[in-house]
C-alpha cells in the first residue's frame, strides 16, 4: 500500500519535469515573449535591481541555449543559484529514493545564512553606479 507522503514525494519530480516541459513549450512557440514580460515591481518603483531581476529573461536565454546571455541577465542566479538548486534537488531526491540523507552542509542554517548574505552583497554590488559593477545590472 502506498502512503500519502510517498505519493506526494512522487509528484514533486513529475511537477518539475512538467514545469520544465511547459517552459520549453512556451519558448518554442513564442521566443519573442520576453519582450512582453512585465517589469520587476521593485525596479519599477525604486530603480534598484533586486536579486531576482533578469531571471525571466535569463531563463528564456537558457532555454534558447544561450548560457552566456542567461549569465548576463543575472550572474549570481545562473552561475551559482541554479546549479546549487539542482544539487540540492538531487540530494533531496536521493534521500527520497535511496534513503541517503543530504550532506550536513546542505541541511545547515549556516549554508542558508551564507546564501542570504551572498545575495545581499550581490544586490548591493550590482547596483553600484560605476564599472566594472555596472556589468552586473539586469
C-alpha positions in Angstrom: 0.0 0.0 0.0 1.3 3.5 -0.9 1.4 6.1 1.8 0.3 9.6 1.1 3.8 11.0 1.7 5.2 8.7 -0.9 2.5 9.8 -3.4 3.4 13.4 -2.7 7.1 12.7 -3.0 6.5 11.1 -6.4 4.5 14.2 -7.6 7.4 16.6 -7.0 9.7 15.3 -9.7 6.7 15.0 -12.0 5.9 18.6 -11.3 9.5 19.7 -12.0 9.5 17.8 -15.3 6.1 19.2 -16.3 7.2 22.7 -15.4 10.3 22.4 -17.5 8.3 21.0 -20.4 5.9 23.9 -20.1 8.7 26.4 -20.2 10.2 24.8 -23.2 6.8 24.7 -25.0 6.3 28.4 -24.3 9.7 29.3 -25.6 9.3 27.1 -28.7 6.0 28.6 -29.6 6.9 32.2 -28.9 10.6 33.0 -28.4 9.9 36.8 -28.5 7.7 36.5 -25.5 10.4 38.1 -23.3 9.6 41.5 -24.8 6.1 41.2 -23.1 7.3 40.2 -19.6 6.0 42.6 -17.0 8.8 44.7 -15.4 10.1 43.9 -11.9 7.9 45.9 -9.4 10.9 46.7 -7.2 12.9 48.0 -10.2 9.9 49.9 -11.5 9.3 51.6 -8.1 12.8 52.2 -6.9 15.2 51.9 -9.9 17.1 49.3 -7.9 17.9 45.9 -9.4 16.7 43.2 -7.0 18.4 39.9 -6.6 15.9 38.3 -9.0 16.0 41.0 -11.7 16.8 39.3 -15.0 15.6 35.8 -14.0 12.8 35.6 -16.6 14.9 36.9 -19.5 17.8 34.7 -18.3 15.5 31.6 -18.2 14.4 32.4 -21.8 18.0 32.8 -22.8 18.9 29.4 -21.2 16.0 27.7 -23.0 17.4 29.1 -26.2 20.8 27.6 -25.4 22.4 31.0 -24.7 24.1 30.3 -21.4 26.2 33.5 -21.7 23.0 35.5 -22.2 21.5 33.9 -19.1 24.5 34.8 -17.0 24.5 38.3 -18.4 20.9 38.8 -17.1 21.6 37.6 -13.6 25.1 36.3 -12.9 24.5 35.1 -9.3 21.5 33.0 -10.0 22.7 31.4 -13.2 26.3 30.8 -12.1 25.6 29.7 -8.6 21.9 29.6 -7.8 20.6 27.3 -10.5 23.4 24.8 -10.1 23.1 24.9 -6.3 19.3 24.4 -6.6 19.8 21.4 -8.9 22.4 19.9 -6.5 20.0 20.3 -3.5 17.2 18.8 -5.5 19.4 15.9 -6.3 20.2 15.4 -2.6 16.5 15.6 -1.8 15.6 13.1 -4.5 18.5 10.7 -3.5 17.2 10.9 0.1 13.6 10.0 -1.0 14.6 7.2 -3.4 17.7 5.8 -1.8 17.3 6.8 1.8 20.6 8.5 1.9 20.4 11.9 3.7 21.8 15.1 2.2 25.2 16.1 3.4 25.3 18.2 6.6 26.2 21.4 4.8 23.1 21.1 2.7 20.9 20.9 5.8 22.7 23.6 7.8 21.4 27.0 8.8 24.9 28.3 8.1 24.6 27.5 4.4 21.3 29.3 4.3 22.6 32.3 6.0 25.7 32.3 3.7 23.5 32.2 0.7 21.3 35.1 2.0 24.5 37.1 2.8 25.9 36.4 -0.7 22.6 37.5 -2.2 22.6 40.7 -0.2 26.2 41.5 -1.3 25.3 40.8 -4.9 22.3 43.1 -4.8 24.4 46.0 -3.4 27.3 45.4 -5.8 25.1 45.1 -8.9 23.5 48.5 -8.1 26.8 50.4 -7.8 26.9 53.1 -10.5 30.5 52.6 -11.8 32.4 49.9 -13.7 33.0 47.1 -13.5 29.9 46.7 -11.4 27.6 48.1 -14.0 28.1 44.9 -15.9 26.1 43.0 -13.2 23.0 45.2 -13.7 20.0 43.5 -15.2 
